[in-house]
Structure formats: C-alpha cells, structure tokens
Amino acid sequence: MTDAPAQHAAGYAGQPVVEVERDGVHYTLLGTAHVSRASIAAVQAAIDSGRFDAVAVELDAQRHQALTQPQALAELNLVKVIRERKVAPFAANLALAAYQRRLAEQLGIEPGAELKAAATEAAARGLPLQLIDRDVGITFRRILHGLRFWDRLQLIGGLAGSLFAREDVSAEDIERLKEGDMLESSFGEFARDTPSLYATLIDERDQYMAARLRERGDGARRVLAVVGAGHLQGMARYLREDMRTPADVTAALAAVPRKRKVPWITLTLLALIAGGIAWGWYHGGHALGRDLLLQWVAWTCGLTALGAVLAGANPLSVLVGALVAPFKPFRPGLPSGMFSALVEVRLRKPAYPDFLALRDDAQSLRGWYRNRVTRVVLVFLLTNLGTVAGEWVAGARIFGKLLG
C-alpha cells in the first residue's frame, strides 16, 4: 500500500488531498471546508474529471436525506421515535440543524453544500455513491455513555442553549469549522475540552469511515472520498495502517454500550424510599407512614405535572404523566415523559406543515412551542425532568422527616 502526502493541487481548487492505494484500490481523500464555495467547486471539478468510478461522502443516511430530500421530514414517524426512546438523539439533530441554519443565514451558504454537490454530481454521472459516516444518533449515544453525569448535563445544556442563540457565529468558530468537523463545531468549547468527547466525535469516525471505504464491494478501483478537512490525516492513517477486518471495526464502533442489566441506582432508590416509608409506618404508626407516602406521591406527581405544563402539554398529557410518575422506580426504562409524549402526539397530531417548518421553528423558543413536532419533544424532555426533580425532592423530604 502506498500513499502520497497532502497536496494543494490546482485541479482541486487549493483543497488538501491525500492519496492512498490499498488492496488494489486507489483512494483520493479530498479534504473540504463545510462552509466554502471553493470546496464545492473542487468537488464538482474532481467528479467531472472522469478520473473516478465511485464517490464516497462524509454523510450517514439520515444527514444525506436531510441535505438532498428536506421534504422527507414529513414522513417522520414520531410515535416510533418516542417508543424506541430516540427522542434525545432527535433533539440533538434539531440542535445541529439550528446551528447549520444560523451558519447558512450568516454566510450565505448551506453547511455541507459540498457534500450535497458530491452526491448530486455522482448521481448525474451514474457513479456509485457510498455514505461512509456513522449514524449521528449512534455518535450522540456513545458520547453520552462516555460522560459523567454532570458532564452530560453540561453538554445537554450547551446544546439547548445553541438552539435558541441568536448572535452570529464568531469568526473564530467559522475558521475552526473550515479546518475541522461540523459535529465537533456544534458541540463548541465542550468538545475541545473533553478528550473522551473528541475521541468519539473525531477519532472513532476516522476509523469508521476508513473501514467503510475498505468495505465497499462494487468493484471500484478509483474512489473519491469527500470528507471534512479535520478527518483527512486520521482517515489516511487508518486506511494505510489498520489491519483489522473492516466489518469488525464498523460493528464495534456502531454499537452503543448497553447499560448495566441490573439498574442498581434505580433499585437503590426504590429500596431507600420504600424502606423509609415502611420504617416510618412501623415505628411512627399509620399517620407517619401515610404522610411519607403522600410526600412521595405529591412531589413526584406535582413536579412531573409542572414539567409537562411548562412544555405546553395538553391537560390530558399532563394528567397521564403525573399519574405514572410515582411508579417510575418500578418500571425502569419507561420514563414518564414517554407516556405524556405519546398522549400528546395522539391529541395534537403534527400536520404536514409542522414538518415542513421544523428546521425554521427549531431556531427559536417560540417556534418550539408553536410547532407540534418540537412541542412533543419538549413534553418528553420537561416531563422527565420534572419526574427526576420530584424524586430527589421527595426523597429529601422523606428522610428529613425520618431523621427529624
């Protein structure tokens, strides 16, 4: 296997290029900036040159569809998203879309336009197109799995803040984006200050995309891979040196580590609450036991309902979430927000215009409440947040009475 160092060939409009040959296939890795017209021109010129018989792009199926078929959002099965507990990745995608829209409005160019151009040009010339990036939902779940509890809160808070930020993206961030990666830029300073997050966002995807290139079975011998400049050297290194079977690499990096089979935190909470109520009932009589039980029910129901109300939920959605909240420790994996959101999506079923307006509405807090799709997401998230707050407050009140 051989490779050529990065170069700025005139034929690539000054964009960095690395060429690697392995197993009889010549790979040309074209590094692009996701907000650069020069990158679009370089991609079009490379494909139109006729030198390649296949094209690969730094996209997964979901992002490819969002770029090339924005109307496909109208086909989203929101009930399925809720039942499969994919609301959090969906919300993260909305945050990414809002960030991209802000960039597009500020710079006059759609982020990822060069990837869209690569897909369009490949289709026009009848060239096979390979989507080599990992699903963004899997990346997000692997990120969360590798973070501590407080880091997760900081990350989620940062993403939530980016949804509604109205100020322009700084010149520093734009320059960094030209040299880096769209997902990394979306996570902002947190990505650069958190090594585990950086590894999941960049290095794991370098490995994954290099393996995906080696997996292709269409017989292509000259492949153009269009990727962000931040992935260029890492992908080239793994493409040259990685001796693992490509299928093993992609399978390992597409797996989301499972949570412990035994939910010790939930069981411990249940044991403490139930034990505290039972102890109070036994030693303090029916009055104390009943009071402790009412503390649990009142706080979990009350704060869950408050969360749903703050999300603008239908009264029936509020009621359902409140009714199931006290039983959450007995049904781990089935959060109160799921029940509220399922009721909400049935009572206020999103219409076709809601899906069409989703990308625009996701940029403002008012839009989140106006759009029925994003309001269901709010109901899910804020109802769950209310339940968690209710559990902590109720637990503190119960043990305060027992120790008082």
C-alpha positions in Angstrom: 0.0 0.0 0.0 1.3 3.5 -0.9 0.2 7.0 -0.2 1.0 10.5 -1.4 1.4 13.3 1.1 -1.2 16.1 1.3 -1.1 18.4 -1.6 -2.8 21.5 -2.9 -3.3 20.5 -6.5 -4.7 23.1 -8.9 -7.3 20.6 -10.0 -8.7 20.6 -6.5 -9.1 24.4 -6.2 -6.5 24.5 -3.5 -8.2 22.0 -1.3 -6.0 19.5 0.6 -5.7 16.0 -0.9 -4.2 12.7 0.3 -4.0 9.7 -2.0 -3.7 6.2 -0.6 -3.6 2.9 -2.5 -4.5 -0.3 -0.8 -5.6 -3.8 -1.9 -5.7 -2.7 -5.5 -7.9 0.3 -4.9 -6.7 3.9 -5.3 -8.4 6.3 -2.8 -8.3 10.0 -3.2 -9.3 11.7 0.0 -10.4 15.3 -0.7 -10.5 17.5 2.4 -13.1 20.1 2.3 -14.5 23.0 4.4 -18.2 22.7 5.1 -18.8 26.4 4.6 -16.6 27.0 1.5 -17.6 27.7 -2.1 -14.1 26.7 -3.2 -14.8 23.2 -1.7 -18.0 22.9 -3.8 -16.0 23.9 -7.0 -13.3 21.4 -6.1 -15.8 18.5 -5.6 -17.6 19.3 -8.9 -14.3 19.5 -10.8 -13.0 16.3 -9.4 -16.1 14.3 -10.2 -16.5 15.9 -13.7 -12.9 15.0 -14.5 -13.9 11.4 -15.1 -11.0 10.0 -13.1 -13.1 8.2 -10.6 -15.5 5.3 -10.8 -17.1 5.7 -7.4 -17.7 8.5 -4.9 -17.9 8.4 -1.0 -19.1 11.2 1.2 -18.9 12.0 4.9 -22.6 11.5 5.5 -24.9 8.9 7.1 -28.2 8.0 5.6 -30.1 10.5 7.8 -27.9 13.5 7.0 -27.8 12.6 3.3 -31.6 12.6 3.2 -31.8 15.9 5.1 -29.5 17.5 2.6 -30.9 16.1 -0.6 -34.6 15.5 0.4 -35.6 18.0 3.0 -39.2 17.2 2.4 -38.6 13.7 3.7 -39.0 15.0 7.3 -42.8 15.0 6.6 -42.6 11.2 6.6 -41.1 11.0 10.2 -42.9 8.5 12.4 -42.9 10.5 15.7 -44.7 7.7 17.6 -41.9 5.3 16.6 -39.2 7.8 17.7 -40.9 8.0 21.1 -41.5 4.3 21.6 -37.9 3.5 20.6 -36.6 6.1 23.0 -34.8 8.1 20.3 -36.2 11.5 21.4 -32.8 12.7 22.8 -30.9 11.9 19.5 -33.7 13.5 17.6 -33.5 16.7 19.7 -29.7 16.7 19.2 -30.3 16.5 15.4 -32.6 19.6 15.7 -29.8 21.4 17.6 -27.4 20.6 14.8 -29.9 21.7 12.2 -30.5 25.0 14.0 -26.7 25.6 14.2 -26.4 24.9 10.5 -29.3 27.2 9.6 -27.6 30.1 11.6 -24.4 29.5 9.6 -26.3 29.5 6.3 -28.1 32.7 7.1 -24.8 34.4 8.2 -22.5 33.1 5.4 -25.0 32.8 2.6 -24.0 29.1 2.0 -25.6 25.9 3.3 -23.2 24.0 5.6 -22.4 20.7 3.9 -23.2 22.0 0.5 -20.0 20.4 -0.9 -21.2 17.0 0.3 -24.6 17.6 -1.3 -22.8 18.6 -4.5 -20.8 15.4 -4.4 -24.0 13.3 -4.1 -25.7 15.2 -6.8 -22.8 15.1 -9.3 -22.3 11.3 -8.6 -26.0 10.7 -9.4 -25.8 12.8 -12.5 -22.8 10.8 -13.8 -24.2 7.4 -12.7 -21.4 6.8 -10.3 -21.9 4.6 -7.2 -22.3 6.7 -4.0 -21.2 5.4 -0.6 -22.3 7.0 2.6 -19.4 6.3 4.9 -20.1 8.3 8.1 -21.6 6.8 11.3 -25.2 7.5 12.1 -25.3 10.7 14.1 -27.7 9.2 16.7 -25.2 6.4 17.5 -22.4 9.0 17.8 -24.6 11.0 20.2 -25.5 8.0 22.3 -21.8 6.9 22.5 -20.9 10.4 23.6 -23.4 10.4 26.4 -22.3 6.9 27.5 -18.7 8.1 27.9 -19.5 11.2 30.0 -20.0 11.6 33.7 -23.4 12.8 35.0 -22.5 16.4 35.4 -20.7 16.5 32.0 -23.9 15.1 30.4 -25.9 17.9 32.0 -23.3 20.5 30.8 -23.4 19.1 27.2 -27.2 18.9 27.0 -27.4 22.4 28.5 -25.0 23.7 25.9 -26.9 22.1 23.0 -30.2 23.5 24.4 -28.6 26.9 24.5 -27.3 26.7 20.9 -30.9 26.1 19.8 -32.1 29.5 20.8 -28.9 31.6 20.5 -29.5 34.5 18.1 -26.0 36.0 18.0 -23.8 35.4 14.9 -21.3 32.5 14.9 -17.9 34.0 15.8 -15.2 34.4 13.1 -13.0 32.1 15.2 -15.6 29.4 15.1 -16.1 29.8 11.4 -12.3 29.5 10.8 -12.2 26.4 13.0 -15.1 24.9 11.1 -13.2 25.4 7.8 -10.4 23.2 9.3 -12.4 20.8 11.4 -15.7 19.0 11.6 -19.4 20.0 11.6 -20.3 17.9 14.6 -17.3 19.0 16.6 -18.1 22.6 15.9 -21.7 22.1 17.0 -20.6 21.0 20.5 -18.4 24.1 20.8 -15.8 24.5 23.5 -17.1 21.4 25.3 -15.7 19.2 22.6 -12.2 20.7 22.7 -12.0 20.5 26.5 -13.3 16.9 26.8 -10.9 14.3 25.5 -13.4 11.4 25.5 -15.9 13.5 23.6 -13.2 14.4 21.0 -12.3 10.8 20.6 -15.9 9.8 19.9 -16.6 12.7 17.5 -13.4 12.6 15.5 -11.1 9.6 16.0 -13.8 6.9 16.1 -15.3 8.3 13.0 -11.9 8.4 11.3 -11.7 4.7 12.0 -15.3 4.0 11.0 -15.1 5.9 7.7 -11.7 4.4 6.7 -13.2 0.9 7.3 -16.4 1.8 5.4 -14.2 2.7 2.4 -12.5 -0.7 2.5 -15.9 -2.5 2.9 -17.3 -1.3 -0.5 -17.9 -4.2 -2.8 -18.9 -2.6 -6.1 -15.6 -3.3 -7.8 -14.5 0.3 -8.0 -10.8 0.8 -8.4 -10.5 4.6 -8.2 -12.6 6.1 -5.4 -13.0 9.8 -4.5 -13.8 10.3 -0.8 -15.2 13.8 0.1 -14.6 14.4 3.8 -14.1 17.4 6.1 -10.5 18.6 6.3 -10.4 17.6 10.0 -10.7 14.0 9.1 -8.2 13.9 6.3 -5.0 12.8 8.1 -6.7 10.5 10.6 -8.6 8.6 7.8 -5.5 8.4 5.7 -3.6 6.9 8.6 -6.2 4.2 9.4 -6.7 3.5 5.7 -3.0 2.8 5.4 -2.3 1.0 8.7 -5.4 -0.6 10.2 -5.1 -4.3 9.8 -8.4 -5.2 11.4 -11.3 -6.6 9.3 -13.4 -3.7 8.2 -16.7 -5.4 9.3 -15.2 -5.8 12.8 -14.3 -2.2 13.0 -17.7 -0.8 11.9 -19.6 -3.3 14.1 -17.6 -2.3 17.2 -17.9 1.4 16.5 -21.6 1.3 15.6 -22.5 -0.5 18.9 -23.9 1.5 21.8 -22.6 0.1 25.1 -25.6 -1.3 27.0 -26.4 0.0 30.4 -25.9 -2.4 33.3 -28.5 -5.1 33.2 -29.2 -4.6 36.9 -30.3 -0.9 37.4 -28.5 -0.5 40.7 -29.3 3.2 41.1 -33.0 2.7 40.5 -33.1 -0.3 42.8 -31.2 1.5 45.5 -33.6 4.5 45.2 -36.6 2.2 45.4 -35.2 0.3 48.4 -34.5 3.6 50.2 -37.8 5.2 49.6 -39.9 2.0 50.2 -37.8 1.1 53.2 -38.1 4.6 54.6 -41.8 4.6 54.2 -42.1 1.1 55.7 -39.9 2.0 58.6 -41.8 5.2 59.3 -45.1 3.2 59.1 -43.8 0.6 61.5 -42.2 2.9 64.0 -44.3 6.0 63.7 -47.7 4.5 63.1 -50.2 4.9 60.3 -50.1 8.7 60.4 -46.3 9.0 59.8 -46.4 6.2 57.2 -49.3 7.8 55.3 -47.6 11.2 55.5 -44.3 9.8 54.0 -46.2 8.0 51.2 -48.1 11.2 50.4 -44.8 13.1 50.3 -43.6 10.7 47.6 -46.8 10.9 45.6 -47.3 14.6 45.9 -43.8 15.7 44.9 -43.4 13.2 42.0 -46.8 13.9 40.7 -46.6 17.6 41.2 -43.2 18.3 39.7 -43.9 16.0 36.8 -47.1 17.8 36.1 -45.3 21.1 36.4 -42.7 20.0 33.8 -45.5 19.0 31.4 -47.3 22.3 31.9 -44.1 24.2 31.2 -43.8 22.3 28.0 -47.3 23.5 27.0 -48.7 19.9 27.1 -52.4 19.2 26.7 -54.2 18.8 30.1 -54.7 15.1 29.5 -50.9 14.6 28.7 -50.2 16.4 32.0 -52.5 14.2 33.9 -51.1 10.9 32.4 -47.6 11.9 33.1 -48.4 12.9 36.7 -50.3 9.6 37.3 -47.5 7.3 36.2 -44.7 9.4 37.8 -44.8 7.8 41.3 -44.4 4.3 39.8 -41.2 5.2 37.8 -38.8 3.2 40.1 -41.0 0.1 39.4 -40.7 0.5 35.6 -37.1 1.4 34.8 -36.6 2.3 31.1 -40.2 3.7 30.7 -40.0 7.3 31.7 -43.0 9.4 32.5 -42.2 11.7 29.5 -42.8 8.8 27.2 -46.4 8.4 28.3 -47.0 12.1 28.2 -45.5 12.5 24.8 -47.4 9.6 23.3 -50.7 11.1 24.6 -49.6 14.5 23.3 -48.8 13.2 19.8 -52.3 11.5 19.7 -54.2 14.5 20.8 -52.2 17.1 18.8 -51.1 15.1 15.9 -48.5 17.1 13.9 -49.6 18.1 10.5 -47.6 18.2 7.2 -46.9 22.0 7.6 -45.3 21.3 11.0 -42.7 19.0 9.5 -42.0 21.4 6.6 -41.5 24.3 9.1 -39.4 22.1 11.5 -36.0 23.4 10.6 -37.1 27.1 10.8 -39.1 26.6 14.0 -36.3 24.8 15.8 -34.3 28.0 15.8 -36.4 29.9 18.4 -38.1 29.1 21.7 -41.4 30.4 20.3 -41.1 28.1 17.3 -40.6 25.1 19.6 -43.9 25.8 21.3 -45.7 26.7 18.0 -44.6 23.6 16.1 -46.4 20.4 17.2 -43.4 18.2 16.4 -41.0 20.1 18.6 -43.6 20.6 21.3 -43.9 16.8 21.7 -40.1 16.8 22.2 -40.4 19.5 24.8 -43.2 17.5 26.6 -41.0 14.4 26.6 -37.9 16.2 28.0 -39.5 18.6 30.5 -41.9 15.9 31.9 -38.9 13.6 32.6 -37.0 16.5 34.1 -39.9 17.1 36.4 -40.1 13.5 37.5 -36.4 13.4 38.3 -36.7 16.6 40.4 -39.8 15.2 42.1 -37.9 12.0 43.1 -35.0 13.9 44.6 -37.2 16.4 46.5 -39.5 13.7 47.8 -36.5 11.6 48.9 -35.0 14.5 50.8 -38.4 15.3 52.4 -38.9 11.7 53.5 -35.5 11.3 55.1 -35.8 14.7 56.6 -38.9 13.6 58.5 -37.4 10.3 59.5 -34.3 11.9 60.9 -36.1 14.9 62.4 
